[in-house]
Amino acid sequence: MSLSRVMDRVWYGRSPCRWLLWPLGVCYWWITGIRRLMFRWRIRPVTELPVPVVVVGNLTVGGTGKTPLVIWLAEELRQRGFSVGIVSRGYRGRAGAWPQAVHRDSDPARVGDEAVLLSRASNCPVSVGPDRVKAAQALLDREQVEVLLADDGLQHFALGRIMEIVVVDGERGLGNGMRLPAGPLREGRDRRARADAVVVNGGNWLPDDEIGDIFRAEPSVQEVRQLTGPARRSLESFRGMPVHAVAAIGHPERFFRMLTAAGLQVIEHPLPDHAPIDAADLRFDDSAPVLVTEKDAVKCGRIAHDDVWCVPIKLSFRPEDSAGLVDRVLKCMEERQWISP
C-alpha cells in the first residue's frame, strides 16, 4: 500500500496513529501560526498589486476541485467583460528559472500539469512560480488584465488579495480535523471563517458552525474526448463497459467513483498526485478503453494510443449559487473600489 493511501486512512478514518503524529501537528500549528502573524502584523511585507487578486485555495492537502473552480470563475468574469489572468505554483515543474509564462503548448514537465490545464481550459494568460508575487508581476508586465485569479494561493500570504475562496471536498470534508501530519489540514478549522466564501465540491459535507457564504457545486462531465484525434462521445456511451481509469490526482477515488456511478465497470489505476505518466501506464493486456483525467491528459498527448480518452470534469452550480458566488466577487471588488457599484 502506498504512503498516500496510508495517510488517507489516518486523516480520513479513525486510525489511532493520528495521536502518534499529534505532537508534530502542534509544532506545525505553531510554525504556520507565527508565519501568518508576521504577515498580518506586516513584519514581513505583503505586496498589493495594481489589479484585484482573488485567491482560490483549500485547507486540506490533496485535490478538492480548486483548479476547476478557477477555470469556471475565469469564464464567468470574462463573460462579464473582465480580462482575467491566472497565477499558480507550477507544482512539480522542473523549469530552471522562475516565473514561467504558460501557453497551451507548454511542456507540463517544465511548468507543471495544472498550469498547462489552466492555460488550455481557461484561454487566459497564465504565469507560474513558487513565488506567487513574482509570477503575478511577470504576468502584469506582459499582459493587460483587470483581475488576477490565484490558484492554490491561500497560504501564500505575501500576495495581497481582495477575496479568498476556500474549496472543500464535500465527500471527505476536513477529515479528522487535525493539522499536518496528524491530519490533512494546512490551517485550522477557524480559517474558514476568515474566508469570504466557501465552495463545497460535491458530497454532503456541512460545517459545524456558521462560516459565512457557502456555495455548493457538483462535478459533471459534458463529453469525453479522444486524445489522439477529434472524436467525441458521451460518458454514457461507456455504460456497462470495462474501462481502465488512470488518475494521478490528489483524490483519485473521487474520479473512480464518478465513473462507477455512471455505470462503467472501472478498473482502477491510481498514481501519486502529479506523477509523470508514460506509455506503459496507458497500455494493458486487454482491449478495454483507457480513461484519464483532464489534468493527466496534458501529459499524455504524445504517448496515448487511439483508445485513450480524456474525461473533462466541470463544476456545475445551481443558478442561485452561481449568481451568488459571482456577486460576492463583484461585491468585494466594489468594496475595494476596483469597480463602480
N, C-alpha and C positions, 0 to 999 in steps of 0.2 A: 504494500500500500504506500502511495506517495506521501511525502511530508504534508503537502497541501490538504490531502484528504484527512490525514490525522488531525491537523489543526482545525479543519472544519468540524470534526466531531467534538473537539474541545470547545470551540467557540459557539457552535450552534446546538450542542447537545447538553447533557448533564454530566459530562465526564468530570470525575474528581481531580483530574490532572490540572484543571484550571486553578485550583488552590495552590498547587506547587509553583505555578507561574505568577501568582498574585503579587508577591513582593517585587518582581520585575515590573509588573504593571504599575505599581505605586511609584517606582523610580521613573518610569516613562511619563507618568502623570506630572510629576514634579518638573521634569526637564521641559516638557512641552508647555506646561503652565507658565514657567518662568520666561520661556521664549515668547509666548503670546503677550505677557505683560510688558516685556521690553518694547514690543511694537506698539502696544496700546498707550504706554507712557512716553512714546517717541524717544526712548533711549536708543533704539535702532530706527533708522529712517524708513518712512512709508512714502512711496512715490505716487503722487497723484498725476495722472496722465491728462492730456488736453481733450480727451473724449471720455464718456461714461464707460465704466467697466462693470459688467455683470458676471459674477463668479458662479459657476455650477460645479458642485463637488459632493462628496459623500463623507459620512462619519466613519464608515467601516472600510476595511481592506477588501478588495475584490470588486467584481462588477456589480453595479446597481442600475445601470442604464443612463449614466450621465452623458455619455457621448451621443446616443440617440436624442436625448433632450436638447443638447446644444444644437444639433442639426435641425431639430424641429423649431427651436426658438429662433435660430438664424433665418429660417424660411418665413416665419411669422413676422419678424421685423422687416425683412426685405419686402414682403407684400404690403407693408405699411409705409414703404418709401425710404427706409433707412439703408444706408450702405454699412455692411457688417464685416468685421474682421474677427478672426479666432486665434487665440494663443493657447498652447498646450505644452506639456512636458517633453514630448518626444521620447517617451519611455522605451528603453531597450534600443534606441537608435545609436548607431556607432559612428556618427559623424565626428571628424577630427576637431571641428571647431563649431561653436555655438554662438548665437542662434542660427537657425536654418530656415530659409523660406521653403515652403512645401507646395508642390504642384501635383496635378493629377498623376503625372508620370514619375514622381519622385520614387527613389528606392526605399521601400519600407525598412530594409536592413540598416539604412543610413539615418533615417529621420523618425522611424517608429511606425508600426502598422496603424495605430489610431490616427496619427497625423495624416497619413495618406487617405484613410477613410474619410476624415473630416473634409479634406480638400475635394475629394470626388463627390461626396454626398451633399455638401453644402453649396458648392460653387462660390465659396468665399475665399478671400486671401487668408492664408494660414501661416503662422510663424511659430516655431517651437524652440525650446531650450530649457535647461534646468533652471535658469534664472528667468522667471516669467516677465520681470520688468524689462530686461534687455530684449527678450523676444518681442514684447509689445512695442517697445521703442523702435526696433528694427522694422516691424510691420508698418508703423506710422510713418517712418522715413520714406517708405517706398509706395505706400498706398493711401488714398484718400478715403477714410472710413469715418462713420459717425458714431458707431457703437462697437465696443470690443467685448467678445464673449471669452471667458477664461474657462477652459475645460480642465477640471480637476485642479483648481487653484484655491480651494477652501483654506488650506493650511499655509499658503504662500502669502504671509501677512505683509511682506514688503510691497506687494502690489495693492494700491488703493482701489477701492471699489464702492459703487453706489448701492449695490444689492448683492445678496447671497441667496442662492437657491440650493437647498440640501435635497439630494435624491436618496430615497430609502427603498431598498429591495422589499417589496410588500410580502414576499414569501418567507424571507428569513428575518426581517426586521433588524433589530440591533443585537441579535444573538444573546449571549449570556450577560450583556451589559457591562463587561469588564474591558479595560484598556489593554492594548498590546503589551506583551504577548499572551496574556491570560485570556483575552477576548479579542474581538475584531475591531474594537473602537480605536480610532485615531485620536479622538477627543471625547470628553464626557457627554452624557445624555443632555446636559443643560445647554450644550452648544446649539441644539435645535431651536431653543427659544430665542437665540440671538440672530438666527437667520430670518430673512424677510419672507421666505416661502419654503414649504416642504412639498416635494412631489413624491408620492408613493407609487412605485412602479409595480403594477400587478398585485396579486395576492390580497390578503385581508388584514394586513397589519394596521393596528390603531395605536396611537401614542397613549401613554398612561397619564398624560397631563395636557393642559392647554398650551399649545405652542404656536398660535397664530394661524396664518393662512395655510391650509392643506389642500393640495390638488391631487386627484387620482388619474393615473394613466394606465393603459393596458397595452402590452406589446402585441403587434399584429403583423401579418405577412400579406402583402398585396399580390406578389408574384415571386416565382423562383426563376433565376436566370442562369443560363449555361455559361461557364467560364470561358470556353474556347470558341464560342460562336454567338449568333444573335438570338438563339432560341429562348423563348419564354414559355412558362407553363405555371399553372396554379399549384399550390401546395396540395390541394385536394386531389390532384391527378396522381399523387403518390400514395393515396389511401390504400391500405391493405398490403402494400409492397414492403419487403425488407429493404432497408436503406442503411448505409454506413454514415453515421453522423460524426464528423471530426470537428472538435472545438478546442481552441487554445485561448480560452477566455477566462475571466475571473470566476464565473459561476456556470460551468458547462452544463450542470444538471438542469438549469432553467431551460436551456436550448433543447436538451433531450426530452424534457417533459412536454415542451410545447409541441414538438414533432409527434410524440406519442399521443397527445391529446387530439391531434389532427387525424389520428387513425393510422399512422405509419408504424411499421414494425422496425423499431430503432435498434441498431447495433452500435453501441456507444464506444467512442474512441476519444476520451478526454485527454488533453495535453495541458501542461502548465501554461498559465496566462502569458501571452505574448511569445510563446515558444516558436522558434522557426519551424517551418513545415517543408519537407522535401517530397520528392515524387513517391518515395516508398510509403509515406504516410497516407497517400491517396489511392494506393493500389492494394487490392485484396484478392483472395482466391475464389472469388465468385463474380457474377455479373451484376450484382446489386449496385444501383447508383450511389454516388457519394454526395452528401450534403454538407456544406461548410457555412460558417457564419460570414457575415459581410466583412467583419474585421479580418478574418483569416483569408478571405478571398483575395485581398490586395497582395498577399504573399504567394498566391498560387497561380497567377496568370500564366507564367512561363512553364509550369510543371504539370498543369492539370491535363487530364485526358478528357475525351468528349462527354463522359458521363459524370462529370463533376459539376455540381450546381450550387450556386450561391443563394442563401436564404436571407434577404434583407429584412431586418426587423425594424418596424417603425413604431413610434408611440402614438396611440390614439387617445384623445381626451373626450370626455363628454363636452358638448358645446359650452355649458356654463363654466366648466373648469378651464377649458381652452381660453375663453374670453377673459376669465378671472385672472389667470396667470399673466397673460399679456398686459392686461390693465394694470396689474401690480407692478410690472416692469416699467410701464409708461408713467405710473404714478411716482415711482422712485426717481425717474428722470425729471419729472416736473418739480418734485420737492427739492432737488439739487439744482434746479433752474437750467437744466440742459435743454429742455424743450419748453414751449409755452403751453399753459393749460388749454 
